[in-house]
């Protein structure tokens, strides 16, 4: 079977899965139990999730034409612990389903009033706090480090904006040890060709954030089906790549116009490279000494100051 055919099979399997994230599934499953006001609210959220995502409970109720108490009861009806959890679920839909035009509209409302620079910096700081408090699990992180350390080959794949995270991780890992492969995600067929012989002694790391890349999901599924250990770096446990990951690294992200905030996953990448370097301290020091000699010989870095 050709690699492109394999890709199409895996892609079709992904396409046939439930398309929406958990909030929309819950709304569909519980729709018969809704009161008249809850049905009105469910319809508003489904059709205007990009607006609803950042409204207070009272403002959401006003926009949907229901009371604030109806909004709160709706959250409990969907088995959330309250409105804040429901709001986070709506924001997940925004990050996953919104197109670029919707994101631009959302950012216009969200950032222009407060000023773009400080708003973005504050948002990044909040996501870092979220990642520390309820994001990446230290045990999962340590397991991932050990898997990478023991791997025969390490494959790293990130598509679209996540490709830069994959490239940065690969750049530093190649300084630390051999057999690091940054998978090129630009070509549909070549993605699987590059990992066709992946096996149980190898590790593949897939990096994807909303809007999730089908190519990355399919490739991680392929790797897992062929016995490789798999690591996912993504934004939440509902991410579609989680299903195919032995280790799950959660780093919060946010939607900022056409830009996705990748500050938190970048911090996790930095931590992972540092952890591996410390684990292989003696070998890494030898490699760095050899590299420093090479850089000095070819005058790679500028040493003069203004």
Residue, then its C-alpha position, 0 to 999 in steps of 0.5 A: x500500500x502506498x504511503x499516500x493511501x495510508x495517510x488517506x485511510x488515517x485521515x478518513x478515520x479522523x474525519x469520521x470521529x465526532x467533529x466537535x468538542x465536549x461542550x457541543x456533544x453535551x448540548x446535543x445529548x441533553x437537548x431533550x432535557x432542556x427547558x424553553x429558556x435553556x434551549x434558547x441559550x443553547x442555540x445562542x451559544x452554538x451560533x455565537x460561541x465566538x461572542x459568548x466565550x468572554x461574556x459574564x453570566x449576566x451578559x450572556x443571559x441578556x444576549x440570549x434573552x434569558x435570566x442569569x440564573x438560567x445561565x447558571x442552571x444551564x451549566x449545571x444541567x450540562x454537568x459543569x461545576x458552574x458558569x466559569x467551567x462552562x465559559x472555559x468549555x465555550x472558549x475551547x470551541x472558539x480556539x478549535x472551530x473559529x476561522x481567521x475572520x472570526x478571530x479577527x472580529x473577536x480580537x477587535x472586541x477583546x483587545x482594542x479597548x485595553x490596548x494590544x501590547x499589555x493585553x497580550x502580555x497579561x494574557x500570556x502571563x495568565x496562561x503561564x499561571x494556568x499551565x503551572x497550576x492545572x496544565x502540564x503534569x510533572x510526572x508526565x513530563x518526567x516520563x516524557x524526558x525518560x522516553x526521549x533519553x532512552x529512544x533509538x530515534x526521536x521524531x518531532x512533528x509540528x504542522x503550521x505554527x507548531x512547526x516552529x516549536x518542533x524546529x526549535x526543539x529539534x535544533x537544540x536536541x540535535x546539539x545534545x544527541x544524534x538520531x533526531x528527526x524533524x518531520x517535514x509536515x509541508x507535504x501530505x505524502x512525505x509526512x508518512x514516508x519520513x516515519x514509515x519504518x518507525x518502531x517500538x524502540x523509537x519515540x515520536x513527539x506530536x505538537x498541535x494546538x487549535x486549530x488542530x492539524x489532522x496531519x499531526x494527529x494521523x502521524x501520531x496514530x501511525x506511530x502508535x500503531x507501529x509500536x513507537x512510544x508517543x508524546x503529545x504536546x497540546x493545550x487540553x485533555x480534550x485535544x484529538x491528539x491525546x487519544x494516541x499519546x502515551x505521555x500527555x503534556x498540557x500547555x495552555x494556549x489562547x486565541x489572539x487575532x490570527x495569532x495563537x499564543x504559544x508562550x506556554x508550550x515554548x516554556x515546556x520545550x525549553x524545560x524538556x531540552x534543559x532536563x535532557x541536557x542535565x540528564x546527559x550532563x557529561x556527554x553534553x559538555x563534551x559535545x558543547x566543547x567541540x561545538x564551541x571550538x567549531x564556532x570559534x574557528x569559523x567565527x560564528x558569533x559576534x563578540x564586539x559591543x557597541 
